[in-house]
Amino acid sequence: MVASGSGGRRQECNRPCPRGAVEHEVLARVRPSPLERRAARRVASYATTVVRRVVTEQGYDDALVTVEGSYAKDTWLSGDLDLDVFVLLPRSECLEVIERGELLDRLRRELSRTFPVEERYAQHPYLRVNVLWVWVEVVLGCRMRPGERPLTAVDRTPLHREYVVSRMAPHQRDEVRLLKAFMKGVGVYGAELAVQGFSGYLVELLVLHYGCFRSVLEAAASWRPPVVVDPAGLLRERPELLERFRGSPMVVPDPVDPARNVAAAVSRRSLATFILASRLYLSRPSARFFEGAEAPPPEEASGALRGRRIVLLRAKPPDPLPPDTLWGIARRAARNAARLLDRLGFVALDHSCFVDEVEGCAYLAVEVLHDPLPELELHRGPPAWIEPHSARFVEKHSGDPAGPWLGEDGALLTLRRRALRSALDALMARASEWVPGSMRGFSLEPLDVKEAHRLPARVWDWLYRFAVKAPPWLRPELYRWREPR
């Protein structure tokens, strides 16, 4: 399905968007209050003042200090201020400055005199600074003009801000807030590996393209992958881009950098979740789609795990890893573990993973249909006329509980005792067959789901959702709902 072009939409976007009672109620909660806005301005002022002073003192007079994030576009949600400070260096020297690390070290020293500071890593190190109880990211990047090639992953960000701010009608900022709150509520907001969903910039582009929150949902209700949305009409001039993005469930060419798919992070599951949630909301609007839910306490929800065959492991790296790296490893490991158990006859029904950033470890879960497996298994050998393999098969299995015998197709069969009947034993004994290379050196600890009440609350919440399967907006009675602020 292709939704292309944006020409002629500006006049339509200048008209107020239709909103139902639920949207008015939600918007009253997610729109930042005047008090929050004043506090946000103070945070931005404090952070940029210190950063500008350090950058100037270090002699980088050509550097540009900008405020980015949804705060800079006025599309942020109440209680969730997203504010970044970028230091954009001249292209001729930025990579060298970033690699040397002297400027970032000086920024860390100066900022830590007043605020708590953490160093994080993406493509290159950056800082998280707690300014007046708000986490602000301080990021070094390279100045980039339209049409230039980005030198780091963050260089496009100021151009994204300029694109959105120059095209978005004032009332559409609240439409973005509604769409962000909806996506957060149904669990698909965020491009990080933990979610594999819709970034804030993608949400803004969808509102720019379709005009209103409800218009986005109405379009999504009839989407079928691959979904192609072309806000700037780029595909008319460059249809070859579709071939470049082949295989992606959703394609949205970046108006700032057409060779980039803004929706590259969106998984098929996240896309399907958004499609289904949009359809259900339009048929029966409810504030539940926007609200946060959590698992009930283990003592109230023990029935969710009763009778279920869930294998649970904790994997801890020998050294701390960035969360996104650990998420990628954990996803591969859980998928591989499910495939191995499926191949061994346990019939994997579902698998999942969770990265606990507090403990710095990953949890893997696989649910199977059969555990333990029957004591005996049917083992198929070669046809009788294949020598010497058939003779070796007969000799090797002559002591089995039953067989060998010949099937109707002439192949040798036998009933043999299973070496591994437990799914957990199979995973531990055959770890080399499913543990990815990037997970070598991790410690693997089997956990008993009957002891789930001993898990940290954040891990229990993930395990409960894995067990009940249905998300809160489909089965609200299975969850504990937080009081709206």
Legacy VTK file of the C-alpha trace (Angstrom):
# vtk DataFile Version 3.0
C-alpha trace
ASCII
DATASET POLYDATA
POINTS 485 float
0.000 0.000 0.000
1.468 3.369 -1.011
0.428 6.678 0.475
2.469 9.150 -1.521
2.857 12.867 -1.887
2.068 15.693 0.468
1.418 18.562 -1.911
-1.933 20.249 -1.403
-2.272 19.110 2.205
-1.200 22.364 3.887
-4.554 24.102 3.515
-6.352 21.061 4.869
-3.918 20.884 7.805
-4.691 24.462 8.818
-8.217 23.464 9.754
-8.794 22.172 13.304
-8.817 18.405 13.618
-11.959 16.544 14.718
-11.643 15.112 18.230
-13.915 12.938 20.287
-14.481 13.085 24.036
-11.709 10.546 24.684
-9.146 12.603 22.737
-10.101 15.788 24.595
-9.740 13.949 27.907
-6.364 12.481 26.973
-5.045 15.734 25.542
-5.805 17.540 28.794
-3.424 15.091 30.500
-0.609 14.872 27.953
-0.325 18.556 26.990
2.419 20.204 29.131
1.127 22.727 31.648
2.397 26.338 31.805
4.366 25.370 34.928
6.047 22.486 33.097
6.885 24.746 30.182
8.556 27.291 32.487
10.549 24.519 34.139
11.578 23.137 30.748
12.812 26.565 29.649
14.944 26.753 32.795
16.423 23.330 32.123
17.237 24.269 28.520
18.777 27.568 29.616
20.926 26.003 32.365
22.217 23.235 30.133
22.974 25.352 27.057
24.673 28.087 29.092
27.185 25.668 30.612
27.771 23.832 27.329
28.290 27.054 25.341
30.779 28.353 27.929
32.855 25.161 27.845
32.806 24.975 24.037
33.965 28.611 23.795
36.672 28.170 26.451
37.981 25.143 24.537
38.424 27.340 21.476
35.662 25.927 19.275
34.231 29.294 18.269
32.721 27.861 15.078
30.709 25.237 16.959
26.941 25.632 17.058
25.089 24.727 20.268
21.435 23.855 19.606
18.512 22.507 21.592
16.964 19.410 20.027
14.448 16.723 20.915
10.672 16.961 21.010
10.991 19.988 23.346
12.510 21.988 20.480
9.557 21.041 18.242
6.970 21.515 21.008
5.654 17.974 20.574
6.713 16.622 23.992
4.349 14.965 26.442
3.569 16.148 29.934
5.800 14.357 32.434
8.161 13.156 29.688
10.428 16.042 28.719
12.702 15.082 25.803
15.432 17.728 25.615
18.878 17.335 24.048
21.761 19.776 23.687
23.816 19.313 20.520
27.306 20.649 19.895
27.642 20.798 16.103
31.247 21.142 14.999
32.586 22.164 11.565
32.743 19.188 9.192
36.472 19.701 8.612
37.358 18.836 12.200
34.338 17.253 13.902
35.311 13.579 13.560
38.809 14.276 14.850
37.458 16.268 17.821
34.968 13.533 18.679
37.629 10.826 18.417
40.124 12.701 20.623
37.478 13.013 23.326
38.971 16.132 24.955
35.877 18.289 24.467
33.526 15.649 25.856
35.865 15.102 28.842
35.853 18.821 29.602
32.075 18.975 29.296
31.756 16.030 31.682
34.048 17.654 34.259
32.290 21.031 34.113
28.741 19.670 34.128
29.481 17.250 36.976
30.411 20.193 39.219
26.697 21.000 39.401
24.723 18.053 38.011
24.866 14.246 38.101
26.428 13.047 34.828
26.480 9.637 33.127
28.510 8.718 30.058
26.648 6.627 27.468
27.677 5.083 24.167
25.946 4.926 20.772
27.976 5.451 17.596
30.247 7.533 19.834
30.143 8.579 23.523
27.671 11.170 24.752
26.586 12.507 28.153
23.364 12.230 30.135
23.070 15.123 32.557
20.428 15.421 35.281
19.501 19.108 35.178
16.847 20.066 37.736
15.604 16.430 37.852
15.417 16.160 34.054
17.814 13.935 32.096
19.335 15.945 29.242
21.556 14.335 26.598
24.615 16.317 25.514
25.744 15.098 22.093
28.615 16.012 19.781
27.939 15.983 16.053
28.897 17.495 12.709
27.238 20.433 10.992
25.280 19.280 7.969
23.553 21.224 5.207
20.648 19.805 3.167
21.952 17.390 0.547
25.217 16.688 2.363
26.157 13.219 3.586
25.943 12.828 7.369
29.246 12.014 9.048
27.675 10.734 12.286
24.271 9.224 13.063
23.061 12.398 14.826
23.944 14.978 12.159
20.469 14.924 10.564
18.719 15.803 13.838
18.807 19.624 13.488
17.548 19.308 9.894
14.712 17.086 11.124
13.760 19.771 13.644
13.840 22.490 10.992
11.742 20.391 8.608
9.042 19.666 11.197
8.907 23.143 12.746
8.681 24.890 9.349
5.751 22.726 8.180
3.704 21.891 11.246
0.591 23.962 11.973
0.281 24.941 15.665
-2.748 22.713 16.303
-0.906 19.702 14.858
1.497 19.663 17.803
-1.364 18.362 19.933
-2.175 15.819 17.223
1.393 14.552 17.532
0.945 14.358 21.307
-2.191 12.260 20.900
-0.468 9.909 18.458
2.596 9.555 20.680
0.418 8.840 23.724
-1.584 6.284 21.744
1.546 4.531 20.509
3.019 4.517 24.014
-0.208 3.055 25.353
-0.262 0.194 22.842
3.485 -0.433 23.194
4.916 0.624 19.823
6.473 4.024 20.580
10.251 4.119 20.338
12.793 3.125 17.692
15.183 1.482 20.161
15.721 -2.293 19.984
13.674 -2.815 23.133
10.558 -1.675 21.234
11.349 -1.762 17.485
8.606 0.763 16.942
7.880 4.311 15.774
10.343 7.115 16.531
9.173 10.579 17.530
10.275 11.951 14.153
8.263 9.247 12.353
5.186 10.158 14.396
5.635 13.806 13.414
5.969 12.907 9.728
2.796 10.810 9.869
0.850 13.737 11.340
2.318 16.112 8.749
1.285 13.727 5.995
-2.214 12.765 7.160
-3.036 15.981 9.015
-4.634 14.707 12.232
-4.378 11.965 14.840
-7.610 10.330 13.714
-6.581 10.548 10.059
-3.418 8.597 10.820
-5.449 5.878 12.578
-7.998 5.748 9.750
-5.189 5.248 7.223
-3.438 2.663 9.410
-6.638 0.649 9.833
-6.391 -0.355 6.153
-2.599 -0.702 5.864
-1.042 -3.940 4.629
2.743 -4.426 4.604
4.796 -3.266 2.956
3.346 0.125 3.866
4.845 3.064 1.973
4.209 6.617 3.177
5.927 9.395 1.220
5.476 12.734 3.067
7.670 14.766 0.718
6.685 13.031 -2.531
10.247 11.812 -3.061
9.298 8.541 -4.750
7.862 10.343 -7.771
11.372 11.559 -8.595
13.315 8.602 -7.173
11.247 5.399 -7.532
14.464 3.379 -7.218
14.357 4.079 -3.477
11.675 1.416 -3.095
14.149 -1.214 -4.266
16.697 0.103 -1.779
14.236 -0.400 1.087
12.942 -3.774 -0.094
12.227 -6.123 2.785
11.152 -3.418 5.240
7.561 -3.778 6.485
7.222 0.011 6.437
8.964 2.565 4.238
9.011 6.321 4.883
11.768 8.099 2.913
13.412 10.803 5.017
12.645 14.223 3.485
16.019 15.393 4.811
18.006 12.390 3.529
16.020 10.345 0.958
18.456 7.424 1.080
17.322 6.761 4.678
14.145 4.937 5.686
12.716 6.713 8.755
10.654 3.594 9.523
13.586 1.154 9.322
13.268 0.291 13.027
9.570 -0.662 12.801
9.196 -4.446 13.055
6.354 -6.407 11.486
4.969 -7.070 14.962
4.965 -3.378 15.914
3.354 -2.459 12.599
0.696 -5.165 13.040
0.072 -4.012 16.622
-0.502 -0.433 15.480
-2.815 -1.530 12.663
-4.961 -3.674 14.962
-5.027 -1.118 17.784
-6.019 1.654 15.349
-8.871 -0.437 13.993
-10.145 -1.349 17.459
-9.870 2.202 18.789
-11.817 3.664 15.873
-14.597 1.137 16.405
-14.732 1.738 20.171
-12.640 4.683 21.467
-11.356 4.249 25.010
-8.816 6.019 27.204
-7.369 2.562 27.968
-5.459 2.754 24.669
-3.496 5.714 26.058
-3.004 4.632 29.670
-0.248 2.724 31.398
-0.924 -0.738 32.790
1.212 -3.107 34.824
1.153 -6.685 35.982
-0.732 -7.430 39.175
1.494 -8.620 42.062
2.684 -12.237 41.756
0.575 -13.333 44.721
-2.539 -12.129 42.884
-1.570 -13.525 39.489
-0.078 -16.952 40.153
-2.757 -18.486 37.927
-1.195 -16.834 34.861
1.732 -19.284 35.067
-0.140 -22.346 36.295
0.054 -25.250 33.882
2.303 -23.322 31.490
5.560 -24.792 30.225
7.882 -21.789 30.230
11.669 -22.123 30.200
13.341 -19.136 31.852
17.048 -18.239 31.801
19.092 -15.298 33.033
22.131 -14.383 30.908
24.773 -12.059 32.303
27.709 -10.709 30.268
31.214 -10.842 31.750
31.515 -7.054 31.306
28.810 -4.349 31.146
27.302 -3.801 27.701
25.219 -0.902 26.308
21.486 -1.756 26.579
20.906 -1.678 22.813
23.765 -4.134 22.279
22.393 -6.439 24.962
18.891 -6.249 23.460
20.216 -7.321 20.068
22.081 -10.277 21.567
19.114 -11.308 23.721
16.679 -11.244 20.791
18.906 -13.512 18.723
19.452 -15.873 21.658
15.729 -16.217 22.450
14.896 -16.837 18.797
17.668 -19.432 18.461
16.605 -21.192 21.671
13.010 -21.438 20.437
14.156 -22.888 17.105
16.287 -25.541 18.827
13.440 -26.626 21.124
11.097 -26.739 18.147
13.527 -28.935 16.252
13.819 -31.302 19.234
10.046 -31.817 19.385
9.068 -29.557 22.306
7.007 -27.345 19.921
7.929 -23.751 20.758
4.787 -21.626 21.043
6.365 -18.255 21.799
9.613 -16.652 22.886
10.668 -13.324 24.351
13.526 -11.518 26.074
13.984 -8.660 28.506
17.054 -6.565 29.276
17.313 -5.416 32.878
19.436 -2.283 32.730
19.682 -2.157 36.528
21.286 -5.602 36.812
22.989 -5.389 33.417
21.667 -8.785 32.355
19.126 -10.330 29.980
16.251 -12.713 30.631
15.192 -15.254 28.001
11.841 -17.056 27.953
10.523 -19.785 25.657
7.080 -21.348 26.041
6.706 -24.897 24.718
3.747 -27.208 24.219
5.420 -30.401 25.488
7.703 -30.562 28.549
8.822 -33.157 29.468
8.793 -35.095 26.242
7.778 -38.797 26.209
10.483 -41.242 27.243
10.643 -42.770 23.756
11.038 -41.094 20.380
10.657 -42.325 16.816
13.959 -42.278 15.008
14.097 -42.613 11.229
16.989 -44.267 9.449
18.006 -44.831 5.806
16.169 -47.059 3.315
17.179 -50.730 3.510
18.956 -50.599 0.136
21.349 -47.836 1.140
24.594 -49.548 2.191
26.596 -49.452 4.394
24.349 -46.980 6.282
21.419 -49.375 6.711
23.672 -52.114 8.162
25.209 -49.648 10.641
21.739 -48.426 11.645
20.567 -51.995 12.391
23.689 -52.743 14.418
23.521 -49.468 16.400
19.828 -49.750 17.303
19.493 -53.485 17.870
19.113 -52.913 21.628
16.403 -50.208 21.396
13.065 -50.725 23.202
11.381 -51.468 19.856
12.805 -52.047 16.403
14.497 -51.639 14.141
11.684 -52.238 11.645
10.842 -51.260 8.113
8.258 -48.657 7.282
5.947 -48.711 4.279
8.413 -46.676 2.251
11.245 -49.130 2.954
13.032 -46.887 5.449
14.359 -48.242 8.736
12.637 -47.048 11.932
13.288 -47.530 15.624
11.926 -46.395 18.981
14.787 -45.146 21.122
15.053 -43.571 24.549
15.448 -39.796 24.530
18.714 -38.420 25.840
17.041 -35.126 26.881
13.389 -34.971 27.888
13.412 -31.606 29.684
13.397 -28.399 27.647
15.646 -26.692 30.187
18.104 -29.608 30.169
18.137 -29.504 26.369
19.001 -25.800 26.310
21.758 -26.169 28.888
23.262 -29.322 27.355
23.157 -28.041 23.786
23.973 -24.385 24.407
26.575 -24.402 21.639
23.754 -24.924 19.124
21.719 -21.838 20.035
23.906 -19.361 21.943
25.042 -16.712 19.404
28.729 -15.961 19.075
28.188 -12.501 20.574
26.960 -14.221 23.753
30.023 -16.386 24.332
31.344 -15.860 27.852
27.920 -15.001 29.280
26.864 -16.883 32.404
23.584 -18.804 31.956
21.414 -19.335 35.021
18.233 -21.445 34.868
15.293 -19.933 36.774
12.134 -21.597 38.062
8.963 -19.766 36.988
7.349 -21.037 40.191
9.719 -18.667 41.991
8.666 -15.703 39.843
7.647 -13.772 42.971
11.378 -13.438 43.753
12.077 -11.570 40.511
12.422 -7.760 40.455
9.075 -6.075 39.732
10.230 -4.885 36.295
11.174 -8.449 35.295
7.953 -9.872 36.720
5.956 -7.368 34.650
7.641 -8.619 31.459
7.190 -12.292 32.391
3.512 -11.772 33.232
2.864 -10.083 29.884
4.648 -12.954 28.142
2.456 -15.459 29.976
-0.939 -13.810 29.419
-0.011 -12.871 25.799
-2.871 -10.412 25.230
-1.800 -6.745 25.625
-3.652 -4.500 28.108
-5.714 -2.740 25.438
-7.103 -6.119 24.310
-7.667 -7.695 27.742
-7.803 -4.836 30.274
-9.204 -7.110 32.981
-5.880 -8.982 33.172
-3.876 -5.930 34.250
-3.599 -3.377 37.008
-4.198 0.119 35.663
-2.346 3.178 36.871
-4.365 6.174 37.882
-4.249 8.887 35.179
-2.240 11.910 36.331
LINES 1 486
485 0 1 2 3 4 5 6 7 8 9 10 11 12 13 14 15 16 17 18 19 20 21 22 23 24 25 26 27 28 29 30 31 32 33 34 35 36 37 38 39 40 41 42 43 44 45 46 47 48 49 50 51 52 53 54 55 56 57 58 59 60 61 62 63 64 65 66 67 68 69 70 71 72 73 74 75 76 77 78 79 80 81 82 83 84 85 86 87 88 89 90 91 92 93 94 95 96 97 98 99 100 101 102 103 104 105 106 107 108 109 110 111 112 113 114 115 116 117 118 119 120 121 122 123 124 125 126 127 128 129 130 131 132 133 134 135 136 137 138 139 140 141 142 143 144 145 146 147 148 149 150 151 152 153 154 155 156 157 158 159 160 161 162 163 164 165 166 167 168 169 170 171 172 173 174 175 176 177 178 179 180 181 182 183 184 185 186 187 188 189 190 191 192 193 194 195 196 197 198 199 200 201 202 203 204 205 206 207 208 209 210 211 212 213 214 215 216 217 218 219 220 221 222 223 224 225 226 227 228 229 230 231 232 233 234 235 236 237 238 239 240 241 242 243 244 245 246 247 248 249 250 251 252 253 254 255 256 257 258 259 260 261 262 263 264 265 266 267 268 269 270 271 272 273 274 275 276 277 278 279 280 281 282 283 284 285 286 287 288 289 290 291 292 293 294 295 296 297 298 299 300 301 302 303 304 305 306 307 308 309 310 311 312 313 314 315 316 317 318 319 320 321 322 323 324 325 326 327 328 329 330 331 332 333 334 335 336 337 338 339 340 341 342 343 344 345 346 347 348 349 350 351 352 353 354 355 356 357 358 359 360 361 362 363 364 365 366 367 368 369 370 371 372 373 374 375 376 377 378 379 380 381 382 383 384 385 386 387 388 389 390 391 392 393 394 395 396 397 398 399 400 401 402 403 404 405 406 407 408 409 410 411 412 413 414 415 416 417 418 419 420 421 422 423 424 425 426 427 428 429 430 431 432 433 434 435 436 437 438 439 440 441 442 443 444 445 446 447 448 449 450 451 452 453 454 455 456 457 458 459 460 461 462 463 464 465 466 467 468 469 470 471 472 473 474 475 476 477 478 479 480 481 482 483 484
